Every structure is written in C-alpha cells, then in structure tokens.
Amino acid sequence: MSDAAQPTAAEVRAAVEAVKVALDRHLAAVERRSGEDDPAVHEAFNQLAAAAEVYDELLYTVHDEVTPFEIPGIEESLPPYEGPAEPQAVGVLIRRDYTVVEPQRLLAAARRIEEADEDVADDLGDDAFSRTTHGALGLLFGEYEPDEIASRHREFGLEEGDSTLWVTAQEEPAEPGEWLAAPFEAADPAQVVCRFDVSAVFDDDPDDDLG
C-alpha cells in the first residue's frame, strides 16, 4: 500500500470527534428511552459501536495504539445489505430465550390456565398438561402472546436470556402458508433491513465495579 493510501492523523482526529458525537447521541437516546427495548437506544448503540471501531482501527494504524475499551459489535456481523431498495413486504424474525428457573411457578401458572376451563380440567385428570414442564410451557405459550410472556416472565418462573429481532426485506408478499413448513430456513442476513439485539453481554452495571 502506498503512502498516499495510508490514513492520516487528521482522520484519527475526525474519527474521535465522531465517537464523541455518537456518545452524546447514545446518552440522549438512553435518557429519552420509552422502555427496556427502545429501538432508538439500540440504533444509537450500534452507531456508537461503529464509530468506536473506526477510531480504534485508525488509532492503531497511525499511532500504533489501542483504546482501553471494547464495545460488542452487532451490525458488523451482518453482510452488506443486498435487498430491494423499496421492499414491497417485510418479514419479522424474533428469537427470545428463557431459562426455567422456578419450575413450580411455571406449573402453577399452567394449572391456573387449565382451571379457567373446568370442563377441560376435569376431562384431563392425571393427564393434565400442567403436571410436566413440557406441557406447562405448551399451555403458557398457547394462552399468552409472546410479548405478554416477555413482560411477565418472572411471574411464570422464567428468566430472560438473549433475544434478537430481524426485519428482513422481501420483493413481494409471501403466499399464504408458503413458508410455514420451514419458517426460518430462508432467513438471509443480506436481506436484513435492521436488527435489534438484547443480551447480558451488553450490560454495564456500575455496581459490578464496587467490589
């Protein structure tokens, strides 16, 4: 690579100014956030991560130095967008992980669902779904919308793990039933318009440093 192609100290300075702007935007988004999963906060986080990565690379190239912090990347894990410029439809792919930390709470919630329909409960007898974790989960997710379970997970004896939401572009709407047999098989990262991730790996709890 020629000297002319090498980044300059001025570019490093511009990159650090971009980090400062991204930091201010991230703080402003956090201060205005409307809830735990506010998309504006996720977007500001992604912008901050991207700006920090550019600065870190330039700093190392020009000055042979690195920053003392690392921001986990999200969007950089996706390939460049190759979808339609004006999508006619979108698909929303959601994954939420939970750990069953209090099985008795889960079983109790399932029993309440069964007891709400006394005829069904009487017919089931010893075969009640609420007697097993597997059956209880089926009752729970059959009764409540995923968003309600997410907001009440502790009540059901569940602990949240990682979650992600992908918005994927489509050339045209899918035919009814077209993808039901394999709903996630056609997920193409190059068609992702945006994504939002929640993970404990992004947590920065000041109490952790108090010892």
C-alpha positions as CSV (number, residue, x, y, z in Angstrom):
1,M,0.0,0.0,0.0
2,S,1.3,3.4,-1.0
3,D,1.9,6.2,1.5
4,A,-0.9,8.2,-0.1
5,A,-3.4,5.5,0.8
6,Q,-2.4,5.5,4.5
7,P,-4.8,7.2,6.9
8,T,-3.6,10.4,8.4
9,A,-3.5,11.9,11.9
10,A,-6.3,14.3,10.8
11,E,-8.5,11.2,10.0
12,V,-7.8,9.9,13.5
13,R,-8.9,13.3,15.0
14,A,-12.1,13.2,12.8
15,A,-12.8,9.7,14.0
16,V,-12.5,10.6,17.7
17,E,-14.8,13.5,17.1
18,A,-17.3,11.1,15.6
19,V,-17.1,8.9,18.7
20,K,-17.8,12.0,20.9
21,V,-20.9,12.8,18.8
22,A,-22.0,9.1,19.0
23,L,-21.6,9.1,22.7
24,D,-23.7,12.2,23.1
25,R,-26.4,10.7,20.9
26,H,-26.4,7.4,22.8
27,L,-26.7,9.2,26.1
28,A,-29.6,11.3,24.8
29,A,-31.4,8.2,23.5
30,V,-30.9,6.5,26.8
31,E,-32.3,9.5,28.7
32,R,-35.3,9.6,26.4
33,R,-36.0,5.9,26.1
34,S,-39.6,4.8,26.3
35,G,-38.9,1.3,27.6
36,E,-36.4,-1.6,28.1
37,D,-36.3,-2.4,24.3
38,D,-36.5,1.1,22.9
39,P,-35.2,0.8,19.2
40,A,-33.7,4.3,19.4
41,V,-31.3,3.2,22.1
42,H,-30.3,0.1,20.1
43,E,-29.7,2.2,17.0
44,A,-27.6,4.7,19.0
45,F,-25.7,1.8,20.5
46,N,-24.9,0.4,17.0
47,Q,-23.8,3.9,15.8
48,L,-21.5,4.2,18.8
49,A,-20.1,0.7,18.3
50,A,-19.4,1.5,14.6
51,A,-17.8,4.9,15.4
52,A,-15.6,3.3,18.1
53,E,-14.4,0.6,15.8
54,V,-13.4,3.0,13.1
55,Y,-11.5,5.2,15.6
56,D,-9.8,2.1,17.2
57,E,-8.6,0.9,13.8
58,L,-7.3,4.3,12.7
59,L,-5.6,4.9,16.1
60,Y,-3.7,1.6,15.8
61,T,-2.8,2.2,12.1
62,V,-1.5,5.7,12.6
63,H,-0.2,5.7,16.1
64,D,0.2,2.0,17.0
65,E,-2.1,2.4,20.0
66,V,-5.4,1.0,21.0
67,T,-8.3,2.1,23.2
68,P,-8.8,0.6,26.6
69,F,-12.4,-0.4,26.0
70,E,-14.3,-2.7,23.6
71,I,-17.9,-2.3,22.6
72,P,-19.5,-5.5,21.5
73,G,-20.4,-5.3,17.8
74,I,-23.8,-6.1,16.3
75,E,-24.4,-4.7,12.9
76,E,-20.9,-5.5,11.7
77,S,-21.8,-9.2,11.9
78,L,-24.2,-8.7,9.0
79,P,-23.1,-8.7,5.4
80,P,-23.8,-5.6,3.3
81,Y,-27.5,-5.1,2.5
82,E,-28.4,-6.6,-0.8
83,G,-32.1,-6.4,-0.6
84,P,-34.5,-4.3,-2.7
85,A,-34.2,-0.6,-2.4
86,E,-38.0,-0.3,-2.0
87,P,-39.2,-3.5,-0.3
88,Q,-42.8,-4.4,-1.1
89,A,-43.1,-6.5,2.1
90,V,-41.1,-7.4,5.2
91,G,-40.6,-10.4,7.4
92,V,-40.0,-10.1,11.1
93,L,-38.0,-12.9,12.7
94,I,-37.9,-13.0,16.5
95,R,-36.0,-15.2,18.9
96,R,-36.3,-14.9,22.7
97,D,-34.5,-17.4,25.0
98,Y,-35.7,-18.2,28.5
99,T,-34.4,-20.4,31.3
100,V,-36.9,-22.2,33.6
101,V,-35.6,-21.1,37.0
102,E,-38.7,-21.7,39.1
103,P,-40.5,-24.8,37.7
104,Q,-43.2,-24.6,40.5
105,R,-44.2,-21.1,39.3
106,L,-44.4,-22.3,35.8
107,L,-46.6,-25.3,36.8
108,A,-48.8,-23.1,39.0
109,A,-49.4,-20.7,36.0
110,A,-50.3,-23.7,33.8
111,R,-52.7,-25.0,36.4
112,R,-54.4,-21.7,36.5
113,I,-54.9,-21.8,32.8
114,E,-56.4,-25.2,33.0
115,E,-58.6,-24.4,35.9
116,A,-60.1,-21.4,34.0
117,D,-61.8,-24.1,31.9
118,E,-63.2,-26.5,34.4
119,D,-64.6,-28.9,31.9
120,V,-61.2,-29.4,30.3
121,A,-59.5,-29.7,33.7
122,D,-62.0,-32.5,34.7
123,D,-61.5,-34.4,31.4
124,L,-57.7,-34.3,31.7
125,G,-57.4,-35.7,35.2
126,D,-54.0,-37.2,35.7
127,D,-53.1,-36.3,32.1
128,A,-53.2,-32.6,32.8
129,F,-50.6,-30.7,30.8
130,S,-49.7,-28.7,33.9
131,R,-48.1,-31.7,35.6
132,T,-45.0,-31.5,33.4
133,T,-42.7,-28.7,32.4
134,H,-43.1,-29.6,28.8
135,G,-46.9,-29.5,29.0
136,A,-46.9,-26.3,31.1
137,L,-44.8,-24.5,28.5
138,G,-47.2,-25.5,25.8
139,L,-50.1,-24.2,27.8
140,L,-48.3,-20.9,28.7
141,F,-47.3,-20.1,25.1
142,G,-50.7,-21.2,23.8
143,E,-52.6,-18.9,26.2
144,Y,-50.5,-15.7,26.1
145,E,-48.9,-13.6,23.4
146,P,-45.1,-13.7,23.3
147,D,-44.9,-10.0,24.3
148,E,-47.0,-10.7,27.4
149,I,-44.8,-13.6,28.4
150,A,-41.8,-11.4,27.9
151,S,-43.3,-8.7,30.2
152,R,-44.4,-11.2,32.8
153,H,-41.6,-13.8,32.6
154,R,-40.7,-13.7,36.3
155,E,-44.4,-14.4,37.2
156,F,-44.1,-17.6,35.2
157,G,-40.8,-18.7,36.7
158,L,-38.7,-17.8,33.7
159,E,-35.5,-15.9,33.3
160,E,-34.8,-13.9,30.2
161,G,-31.8,-14.8,28.1
162,D,-30.6,-13.3,24.8
163,S,-33.2,-12.0,22.3
164,T,-33.0,-10.7,18.7
165,L,-35.3,-9.2,16.2
166,W,-34.6,-9.1,12.5
167,V,-36.6,-7.1,9.9
168,T,-35.9,-8.7,6.5
169,A,-36.9,-7.2,3.1
170,Q,-39.0,-9.1,0.6
171,E,-39.5,-8.4,-3.1
172,E,-43.2,-9.3,-2.7
173,P,-45.6,-10.7,0.0
174,A,-45.3,-14.4,0.6
175,E,-48.2,-16.6,-0.4
176,P,-50.4,-17.9,2.5
177,G,-48.8,-20.9,4.0
178,E,-45.7,-20.7,1.7
179,W,-43.1,-20.7,4.4
180,L,-44.9,-22.3,7.4
181,A,-43.1,-25.7,7.0
182,A,-39.7,-24.1,7.5
183,P,-40.2,-20.5,8.7
184,F,-36.6,-19.6,9.4
185,E,-34.9,-21.5,6.5
186,A,-35.0,-18.6,4.1
187,A,-33.6,-16.0,6.6
188,D,-30.9,-14.3,4.6
189,P,-28.6,-11.9,6.5
190,A,-28.0,-9.9,3.3
191,Q,-31.8,-9.1,3.3
192,V,-31.8,-7.7,6.8
193,V,-33.0,-4.1,6.9
194,C,-32.3,-3.7,10.6
195,R,-31.9,-5.8,13.7
196,F,-32.1,-5.3,17.4
197,D,-30.4,-7.5,20.0
198,V,-30.7,-7.7,23.8
199,S,-28.0,-9.6,25.7
200,A,-26.4,-9.6,29.1
201,V,-23.1,-9.2,27.3
202,F,-24.0,-5.6,26.6
203,D,-24.8,-4.8,30.3
204,D,-22.6,-2.4,32.1
205,D,-23.6,-2.3,35.7
206,P,-21.6,0.2,37.8
207,D,-22.3,-1.9,40.8
208,D,-20.0,-4.6,39.3
209,D,-17.0,-2.4,39.9
210,L,-17.7,-1.6,43.5
211,G,-16.4,-4.9,44.9
